[in-house]
Amino acid sequence: MLQSQLFSKAQKKVPQEEKSINAQLLIRAGFIDKLMAGVYSYLPLGFKVLKKIENIIRSEMDNIGAQEVFLPVLHPKHLWQQTNRWRYPEMFKLKSRLNKEYSLGWTHEEIITPLVQKFISSYKELPVYVYQIQDKFRDELRAKAGLLRATEFIMKDLYSFHQDEEDLDEYYQKVKNAYLKIFKRCGIGEGIYLTLASGGTFSKYSHEFQVITPSGEDTVYLCLKCKLGINKEIIKEEKFRCPQCENKKLEIKKAIEAGNIFKLKEKFSQPFGFFFKDERGKEKSVLMGCYGIGLGRLMGTIVEVYHDEKGIIWPIEISPFQVHLIEIRGKNLKIKKTAQKLYKDLEKKKIEILYDDRIDKSPGEKFAEADLIGIPLRVVISERTLTKNCLEIKERKKQQINLIKTKEFSQFLKKFFKKEY
């Protein structure tokens, strides 16, 4: 893509009302735009990142046998009354001109449970795994921290339906492993801690995936022996020790919850009378699990973890582009021709490239914006590189700048992408 055609522009000033790093950098770099508190537009660069995160999540959900659906956002009141959750203040509620009451979905258990119930009556039809990637709405009293706590947000929610606890436990473990793969592919695998949290009245624990960062809102107690976290809400009942190895030397850290998984068991199947007949013809309640990841929240978390004083440092698999080509033209027209040829050659090789072809920006401005945007690899063509028949190469996460021969660039890219992946 030509940077001159990108309608969104980088900003030099930090938005004063934004306190979180992810909001400051994503707005400044032209990834998102704030409409109002907790509601953001994804601009072309941000939408590219969002879709890459979405595709990673989708591929890992498909790999564990989940089937994708797309459920309504507008929900009738009676379904929420059936589970006694219409009373929740987090729900946006509205009335039609016919005086019918609805809510905007902030979760979808009340929709997916009766939907799947229509098609399941026998143990032979279980298990079933269904997921969606959909907008959610939550009436946050304090929408803050950019994409981390929003009023309108995008969630991947997976629901599983089982005939017994053994089957639920087995799939729960598959989802746990799939989540770890998702976070690794998104670049935060090393900083993620599987964290024990309250399982409510249904199981001893649920599990959160907490990313350690000083800007986190959650407090977790880390057992470095087990690489296990214990959420602050249950540490007292665990007697301030790791429940796996009984280690009492726990580190207290701030963290951001990037995802969670939960065994619902009969919580929603019972209110809807969702039963199946087992091998002996006996009627039993379907057992359920739910598993969530917020896409925008994950994007914001990654920025909180990967940035420096200059801007964002995107992990390569979710970066909006793989290469940022910068042309420092001057008066030599051969520079432009060389840059255009390289741009076309890289496009033919299916390498995603942002080409800064702008003539109204100084070299300093171009470099500053490149650092702010955070694409993994910067390639500069200038009078100096042209004279030496070289390209200037800089990895975003490193300080070092190198010159490599133009004819060696293709081989360099193969090694770079292989190493990064």
C-alpha positions as CSV (number, residue, x, y, z in Angstrom):
1,M,0.0,0.0,0.0
2,L,1.2,3.5,-0.8
3,Q,1.4,5.6,2.4
4,S,0.4,8.7,0.4
5,Q,-3.0,7.1,-0.2
6,L,-3.6,6.2,3.5
7,F,-6.4,8.5,4.5
8,S,-5.7,8.3,8.2
9,K,-2.7,10.3,9.5
10,A,-0.3,10.0,12.4
11,Q,-0.5,12.6,15.1
12,K,2.4,14.2,16.9
13,K,0.5,15.1,20.1
14,V,-0.7,12.5,22.7
15,P,-4.5,12.7,23.2
16,Q,-4.7,14.4,26.6
17,E,-7.8,12.6,27.8
18,E,-6.2,9.2,27.2
19,K,-4.2,7.8,30.1
20,S,-3.5,4.2,28.8
21,I,-0.5,3.5,26.6
22,N,-2.6,1.5,24.1
23,A,-5.1,4.3,23.5
24,Q,-2.4,6.9,23.2
25,L,-0.2,5.0,20.7
26,L,-3.1,3.5,18.6
27,I,-4.8,6.9,18.2
28,R,-1.5,8.7,17.5
29,A,-0.4,6.1,14.9
30,G,-3.7,6.2,13.1
31,F,-4.9,2.7,14.0
32,I,-8.1,3.7,15.9
33,D,-10.3,6.8,16.4
34,K,-12.3,7.6,19.5
35,L,-16.0,8.3,18.9
36,M,-16.8,8.6,22.6
37,A,-15.8,6.9,25.9
38,G,-15.4,3.2,25.3
39,V,-16.3,3.3,21.6
40,Y,-13.7,3.3,18.9
41,S,-13.5,3.2,15.1
42,Y,-10.9,0.9,13.6
43,L,-9.0,2.7,10.8
44,P,-7.3,0.9,7.9
45,L,-4.1,0.1,9.8
46,G,-6.1,-1.0,12.9
47,F,-8.6,-3.0,11.0
48,K,-5.7,-5.0,9.4
49,V,-4.4,-5.9,12.8
50,L,-7.8,-6.8,14.0
51,K,-8.5,-9.1,11.1
52,K,-5.2,-10.8,11.6
53,I,-6.0,-11.5,15.2
54,E,-9.4,-12.7,14.1
55,N,-8.0,-15.1,11.6
56,I,-5.5,-16.5,14.1
57,I,-8.4,-17.1,16.5
58,R,-10.6,-18.6,13.8
59,S,-7.9,-21.0,12.6
60,E,-7.3,-22.3,16.1
61,M,-11.0,-22.7,16.9
62,D,-11.5,-24.6,13.6
63,N,-8.5,-26.8,14.6
64,I,-10.4,-28.0,17.7
65,G,-13.6,-28.8,15.8
66,A,-15.6,-25.7,16.6
67,Q,-18.2,-24.6,14.1
68,E,-18.6,-20.8,13.4
69,V,-22.0,-19.1,13.6
70,F,-23.1,-15.5,13.7
71,L,-25.7,-14.7,16.3
72,P,-28.0,-11.7,16.7
73,V,-27.0,-8.7,18.9
74,L,-30.6,-7.8,19.6
75,H,-32.1,-10.1,22.2
76,P,-35.7,-10.5,23.4
77,K,-36.3,-9.9,27.1
78,H,-38.0,-13.3,27.8
79,L,-34.8,-15.3,27.2
80,W,-32.9,-13.3,29.8
81,Q,-35.8,-13.6,32.2
82,Q,-35.6,-17.4,31.9
83,T,-32.1,-17.3,33.4
84,N,-32.9,-14.5,35.8
85,R,-30.3,-12.3,34.3
86,W,-32.6,-9.5,32.9
87,R,-31.9,-7.7,36.2
88,Y,-28.2,-7.2,35.4
89,P,-27.3,-3.5,35.2
90,E,-24.5,-4.0,32.7
91,M,-27.1,-4.7,30.0
92,F,-28.2,-2.0,27.5
93,K,-32.0,-2.2,27.4
94,L,-34.4,-0.7,24.9
95,K,-38.0,-0.7,23.8
96,S,-39.6,-0.9,20.3
97,R,-42.4,1.3,19.1
98,L,-44.7,-1.7,19.9
99,N,-43.4,-1.5,23.5
100,K,-41.5,-4.7,23.3
101,E,-38.4,-4.9,25.4
102,Y,-35.0,-6.0,24.2
103,S,-31.3,-6.0,25.2
104,L,-28.1,-5.6,23.3
105,G,-26.0,-8.7,23.8
106,W,-23.1,-8.5,26.2
107,T,-22.8,-12.3,26.2
108,H,-24.7,-15.0,24.3
109,E,-25.5,-17.9,26.6
110,E,-29.2,-17.1,26.5
111,I,-29.2,-17.2,22.7
112,I,-26.9,-20.1,21.9
113,T,-28.4,-22.5,24.5
114,P,-32.0,-22.6,23.1
115,L,-30.6,-22.5,19.5
116,V,-28.5,-25.7,19.9
117,Q,-31.3,-27.2,21.9
118,K,-33.4,-27.3,18.7
119,F,-31.0,-29.8,17.1
120,I,-29.9,-32.0,20.0
121,S,-32.0,-34.7,21.7
122,S,-29.7,-37.8,21.9
123,Y,-26.2,-38.6,23.3
124,K,-25.4,-39.5,19.7
125,E,-25.6,-35.8,18.7
126,L,-23.1,-34.7,21.4
127,P,-20.6,-33.1,21.8
128,V,-21.2,-29.9,19.9
129,Y,-18.8,-26.9,19.8
130,V,-20.1,-23.6,18.4
131,Y,-18.3,-20.2,18.3
132,Q,-18.8,-16.7,16.9
133,I,-16.9,-13.5,16.5
134,Q,-19.4,-10.7,17.2
135,D,-20.0,-7.2,18.7
136,K,-20.9,-7.0,22.3
137,F,-22.2,-4.1,24.4
138,R,-21.6,-3.5,28.1
139,D,-22.9,-0.5,30.0
140,E,-19.6,0.3,31.6
141,L,-19.7,2.9,34.4
142,R,-16.1,3.7,33.8
143,A,-15.1,2.9,30.2
144,K,-11.3,3.4,30.3
145,A,-7.9,2.1,29.3
146,G,-8.5,2.4,25.6
147,L,-9.4,-1.0,24.1
148,L,-9.0,-2.8,27.4
149,R,-12.3,-1.7,28.9
150,A,-14.8,-0.7,26.3
151,T,-18.5,-0.2,26.0
152,E,-18.7,-1.7,22.5
153,F,-16.2,-4.4,21.8
154,I,-15.7,-7.6,19.6
155,M,-15.6,-11.0,21.3
156,K,-14.9,-14.5,20.2
157,D,-17.1,-16.6,22.4
158,L,-17.1,-20.4,22.1
159,Y,-19.7,-22.7,23.7
160,S,-19.4,-26.4,24.1
161,F,-22.1,-28.9,24.9
162,H,-21.4,-32.3,26.4
163,Q,-23.1,-35.4,27.8
164,D,-20.8,-35.9,30.8
165,E,-18.0,-34.2,32.8
166,E,-15.3,-36.4,31.4
167,D,-16.1,-35.1,27.9
168,L,-16.3,-31.5,29.2
169,D,-13.0,-31.8,30.9
170,E,-11.3,-33.2,27.8
171,Y,-12.5,-30.4,25.6
172,Y,-11.8,-27.8,28.2
173,Q,-8.1,-28.9,28.1
174,K,-8.2,-28.7,24.3
175,V,-9.4,-25.1,24.4
176,K,-6.8,-24.3,27.0
177,N,-4.1,-25.5,24.7
178,A,-5.7,-23.7,21.7
179,Y,-5.7,-20.4,23.7
180,L,-2.0,-20.8,24.5
181,K,-1.3,-21.2,20.7
182,I,-3.4,-18.1,19.9
183,F,-1.4,-16.0,22.4
184,K,1.9,-17.4,21.1
185,R,1.0,-16.6,17.5
186,C,0.0,-13.1,18.6
187,G,3.4,-12.6,20.2
188,I,2.6,-12.7,23.9
189,G,3.1,-16.4,24.6
190,E,6.2,-15.8,26.8
191,G,4.4,-13.3,29.0
192,I,1.1,-15.2,29.5
193,Y,0.2,-17.0,32.7
194,L,-2.6,-19.5,33.1
195,T,-4.3,-18.1,36.2
196,L,-6.7,-19.8,38.6
197,A,-9.9,-17.8,39.3
198,S,-13.2,-18.6,41.0
199,G,-15.2,-21.3,39.3
200,G,-18.4,-20.1,41.0
201,T,-20.8,-22.8,42.2
202,F,-20.0,-25.1,39.2
203,S,-16.3,-26.0,39.6
204,K,-13.5,-25.2,41.9
205,Y,-11.7,-23.0,39.3
206,S,-12.1,-21.2,36.1
207,H,-9.0,-20.1,34.2
208,E,-7.9,-16.7,33.1
209,F,-5.0,-16.0,30.7
210,Q,-3.2,-13.1,32.3
211,V,-0.5,-11.1,30.6
212,I,2.0,-9.6,33.0
213,T,2.5,-5.8,32.5
214,P,2.8,-2.9,34.9
215,S,-0.2,-1.2,33.3
216,G,-2.5,-4.2,34.2
217,E,-5.7,-3.7,36.2
218,D,-5.7,-7.2,37.8
219,T,-3.4,-8.5,40.6
220,V,-2.1,-12.0,40.3
221,Y,0.1,-14.1,42.5
222,L,2.6,-16.0,40.5
223,C,4.2,-19.3,41.3
224,L,7.4,-19.3,39.2
225,K,7.9,-23.0,39.9
226,C,4.7,-24.0,38.1
227,K,4.3,-20.9,35.9
228,L,0.9,-20.7,37.4
229,G,-1.0,-17.6,38.5
230,I,-3.6,-17.3,41.2
231,N,-6.1,-14.5,41.0
232,K,-6.3,-12.1,43.9
233,E,-10.0,-13.0,44.4
234,I,-9.1,-16.6,45.5
235,I,-5.6,-16.2,47.0
236,K,-7.0,-16.0,50.5
237,E,-8.9,-19.3,50.3
238,E,-5.8,-20.9,48.8
239,K,-3.9,-19.8,52.0
240,F,-1.6,-17.6,49.9
241,R,0.2,-20.6,48.3
242,C,0.2,-22.4,45.0
243,P,-2.4,-25.1,45.0
244,Q,-0.3,-27.2,42.7
245,C,3.0,-27.3,44.5
246,E,2.1,-25.5,47.8
247,N,4.9,-23.0,47.1
248,K,4.4,-19.9,49.4
249,K,7.0,-17.7,47.7
250,L,4.6,-16.1,45.3
251,E,5.4,-12.9,43.3
252,I,2.7,-10.3,43.2
253,K,2.3,-8.8,39.7
254,K,-0.1,-6.5,37.8
255,A,-1.6,-8.1,34.7
256,I,-4.2,-7.8,31.9
257,E,-6.7,-10.6,31.4
258,A,-6.5,-11.6,27.7
259,G,-9.0,-14.4,27.8
260,N,-10.9,-16.8,30.1
261,I,-12.5,-20.3,30.1
262,F,-15.3,-21.5,32.3
263,K,-17.2,-24.7,33.0
264,L,-20.9,-23.7,33.0
265,K,-22.1,-27.2,33.6
266,E,-25.9,-27.0,34.0
267,K,-26.2,-23.3,34.7
268,F,-27.9,-22.6,31.4
269,S,-29.1,-26.0,30.2
270,Q,-31.4,-26.3,33.3
271,P,-33.4,-23.1,32.9
272,F,-34.1,-23.9,29.2
273,G,-34.9,-27.6,29.9
274,F,-32.1,-28.7,27.7
275,F,-31.9,-32.4,28.1
276,F,-30.8,-35.4,26.1
277,K,-31.4,-39.1,26.3
278,D,-28.4,-41.3,27.1
279,E,-27.6,-44.9,25.9
280,R,-30.3,-46.3,28.3
281,G,-32.9,-43.8,27.3
282,K,-32.5,-41.8,30.6
283,E,-33.0,-38.1,30.4
284,K,-30.0,-36.0,31.5
285,S,-29.0,-32.3,31.5
286,V,-26.5,-31.2,28.8
287,L,-23.3,-29.8,30.3
288,M,-21.7,-26.7,28.9
289,G,-18.5,-24.8,28.8
290,C,-17.8,-21.2,27.7
291,Y,-14.6,-19.7,26.4
292,G,-14.0,-16.0,25.6
293,I,-11.3,-13.7,24.0
294,G,-11.8,-10.0,23.3
295,L,-10.2,-9.2,20.0
296,G,-9.8,-5.4,20.6
297,R,-8.7,-6.1,24.2
298,L,-6.1,-8.5,22.9
299,M,-4.9,-5.9,20.4
300,G,-4.7,-3.3,23.2
301,T,-2.9,-5.7,25.5
302,I,-0.2,-6.4,22.8
303,V,0.5,-2.7,22.5
304,E,0.7,-2.4,26.3
305,V,3.4,-5.1,26.3
306,Y,5.2,-4.2,23.0
307,H,6.1,-0.6,22.8
308,D,8.9,1.8,23.6
309,E,9.3,5.6,23.9
310,K,9.0,5.9,20.1
311,G,5.9,3.9,19.5
312,I,4.4,0.4,18.9
313,I,6.5,-2.7,18.2
314,W,4.2,-5.2,16.4
315,P,4.8,-8.9,16.6
316,I,5.2,-10.0,12.9
317,E,2.1,-12.2,12.5
318,I,-0.3,-9.5,13.5
319,S,1.5,-6.4,12.2
320,P,-0.5,-4.5,9.6
321,F,2.4,-4.9,7.2
322,Q,5.6,-6.9,7.2
323,V,7.9,-4.3,5.6
324,H,7.9,-0.5,5.8
325,L,9.7,0.8,2.7
326,I,10.8,4.4,3.0
327,E,12.0,6.4,0.0
328,I,14.3,9.4,0.8
329,R,14.1,10.9,-2.7
330,G,16.1,14.1,-2.8
331,K,16.8,15.2,-6.4
332,N,17.8,11.8,-7.7
333,L,14.9,10.4,-9.7
334,K,16.6,7.0,-9.8
335,I,15.8,6.6,-6.1
336,K,12.1,6.8,-6.9
337,K,12.4,4.2,-9.7
338,T,14.4,1.9,-7.5
339,A,11.9,2.1,-4.7
340,Q,9.0,1.5,-7.0
341,K,10.6,-1.5,-8.5
342,L,11.4,-3.0,-5.1
343,Y,7.8,-2.3,-4.0
344,K,6.4,-4.1,-7.0
345,D,8.8,-7.0,-6.6
346,L,7.8,-7.5,-3.0
347,E,4.1,-7.3,-3.8
348,K,4.6,-10.1,-6.4
349,K,6.2,-12.2,-3.7
350,K,3.1,-11.7,-1.5
351,I,5.0,-9.7,1.1
352,E,2.8,-7.1,2.8
353,I,4.4,-3.7,2.3
354,L,3.7,-0.1,3.3
355,Y,5.6,2.1,0.9
356,D,6.2,5.7,2.2
357,D,6.3,7.5,-1.1
358,R,5.3,10.9,0.3
359,I,7.3,13.9,-0.9
360,D,6.1,16.4,1.6
361,K,7.7,14.7,4.6
362,S,11.3,15.1,5.8
363,P,13.4,12.0,6.5
364,G,13.1,12.6,10.2
365,E,9.3,12.8,10.0
366,K,9.2,9.5,8.0
367,F,11.5,7.7,10.5
368,A,9.5,9.0,13.5
369,E,6.2,7.8,11.9
370,A,7.7,4.4,11.0
371,D,8.8,3.9,14.7
372,L,5.3,5.0,15.9
373,I,3.5,2.7,13.5
374,G,5.8,-0.2,14.5
375,I,6.1,-2.4,11.4
376,P,8.7,-5.1,12.1
377,L,11.1,-4.3,9.3
378,R,12.1,-0.9,7.9
379,V,13.8,-0.6,4.5
380,V,15.3,2.7,3.3
381,I,16.3,3.7,-0.2
382,S,18.3,6.9,-0.4
383,E,21.2,8.6,-2.2
384,R,23.6,6.8,0.1
385,T,22.2,3.3,-0.4
386,L,21.9,3.8,-4.1
387,T,25.6,4.8,-4.4
388,K,26.6,1.6,-2.6
389,N,24.0,-0.5,-4.4
390,C,22.6,-1.4,-0.9
391,L,19.5,-1.2,1.2
392,E,19.4,0.2,4.7
393,I,17.7,-2.3,7.0
394,K,16.4,-1.8,10.6
395,E,14.4,-4.2,12.7
396,R,11.8,-2.2,14.7
397,K,12.7,-4.0,18.0
398,K,16.4,-3.4,17.6
399,Q,18.6,-0.2,17.5
400,Q,21.1,-1.5,15.0
401,I,21.0,-0.3,11.4
402,N,22.6,-2.4,8.7
403,L,23.4,-2.1,5.0
404,I,22.9,-5.1,2.8
405,K,23.5,-5.6,-0.9
406,T,20.3,-5.2,-2.9
407,K,20.8,-8.6,-4.6
408,E,21.0,-10.3,-1.2
409,F,17.7,-8.8,0.1
410,S,15.5,-11.7,-1.0
411,Q,17.6,-14.1,0.9
412,F,17.6,-11.8,3.9
413,L,13.8,-11.6,3.9
414,K,13.5,-15.4,3.8
415,K,15.8,-15.8,6.9
416,F,14.1,-12.9,8.7
417,F,10.6,-14.1,8.4
418,K,11.6,-17.7,9.2
419,K,13.4,-16.5,12.3
420,E,10.6,-14.3,13.4
421,Y,7.9,-16.9,13.0
